[in-house]
Amino acid sequence: MGVFSLAGHRVEIRSYSRSAAQGWRVVITPDAWETGAPLAVEPFDIGAGTEILIDFPESWETALDGAAAHCALHYPLPVFLHGNVQPRADFLGGAIHVEQWEGCRIGVFRGLGNRPLDCPRINFHGLTVGCDFPIVSEADHHEPWSVKVDIVDSPALQLVLPAHKEMVQNEALEALKIAAERTIFRAFAARESHRLSFASWRRANDLGVQMPEAAAWLEAWAPQTADGHGLPSGEPVVNEPMVLLDNYEPDIDQGAAQAFSNGSPLGRRPVRARDAFAGYSWYDALPRVAEIAFAIDTGDRILRYADEDVLPPEFVSGRVDSITLDVTIELPDASDASQNHLLPVEALVCRNGGYGSLDEAVVLVSRTAAITPGTLAWLIDASSFSYDEDHDSDSWDTQHRAFEQAARHIANEILLGEEEALLERIRDAIADEIVWLIPAGRSISLIAGAGAVALSFLPEAASN
């Protein structure tokens, strides 16, 4: 079919006929392509092979070298231009696993699934086209595995004519896709371990690829922050008792983290639940936190706070008698079996459905808590601050700085009292707006009140 791309050009074809044991040639003039007139075939002195001579259009002069290099790169035979052999490369170079299948070579690659579907996936004797081959990813890795295919001798796999830009969607191509998926799973099976989801592992078994269950480890649970992006990743937990912990709101996470960080209060290491592994025997055997809630004892009543709960509107920030974390754990070995753990918590920031501001938040501290103002301010920040991405809003730094100041003021007011909190707020204002104006090595005296401010430099000796 490629010969017809020469239509309208003067072409001379020379070839050797093995059956006739002699050479021949034919000249096709530019007008002969459309007239249908017979072409004269005459003897020619050529001992082997075929030559095609084409009148060289001027428009080809600058494009020929690049076009020839492109076509020759994955062509199965050597290609010469100006007497020089063109560079060639294995289309499956860099593959981590290669298999032969019905006249094709299938190579498995990491990360290939991130590329557009029209990137070269099939090498059809030097012509490369895209194809939507299967993609397989491990549950906790974002580097999908897919394939490239080098067609060696598979007549059933065909290109759509006349453009040759895509594969014919036929049974042979569907069979190739299944073979490609099977090859990917065999590449995983060849490794020491894998982290395929249970659904992918079962699909591999359906395709006849046997492999062990995914490696039995999970990431240690870590609390989310309100301004975080995605779930925080902890260290792998292997060969120790684990308990699955689902995703909760950041204020719940931060409150629970205070209790979970002290030893092993649940008798097991909290790990991030990954339900992609549900179905594996080792995962289904793990106990799971079914519920997390906080009991807030104000002295005259006990309030409950959990995911999606909102405290009564009259409830304000301040000290309470106690805060208790109530954790319910479901055990997998009995349908009704569960455990309850009651753990003391020093402080709790309840967002109350608010996001990014402290307008709706309620900050509570146990009367016996030894928490410092700095630690409480950090807890308020981690539980509540969320950047407002509205284009009219200030930058992240400006928003966060203002939020930190408000959080410090709340923490100081609860832990130090109203008067000391006010003094800390004044110190912050002086540090931010005034201190940088004082010349190096000098100090000032400031007395303010009753609408008046008295300022004076201290003598240099006193400043030093």
Secondary structure, DSSP 8 states (H G I E B T S, - for coil): -GGGGGTTS-EEEEEEETTTTEEEEEEE-TTHHHH-----EEE----SSEEEEE---GGGTTTHHHHHHHHHTT-SS--EETTEE-----TTTT-SEEEEETTEEEEEEESGGGS-TTS--EEETTEEE------B-BTT----EEEEEEESS-TTS-B-TTT--SB--SHHHHHHHHHHHHHHHHHHHTSS---B-HHHHHHHHHTT-------S-EEB-----TT-SS-----EE-SS-EEEE----HHHHHHHHHHHTSS-TTSSEEEE--GGGTTSHHHHTS-EEEEEEEEEE-SS-EEEEETT----TT--SEEESEEEEEEEEE-TTSTT-EEEEEEE-SEEEE-TT--SSSSS-EEEEETT----HHHHHHHHHHHH------TTS--HHHHHHHHHHHHHHHHHHHHH-HHHHHHHHHHHHHHHHTGGGS-TT--EEEEEETTEEEEEE--HHHH-
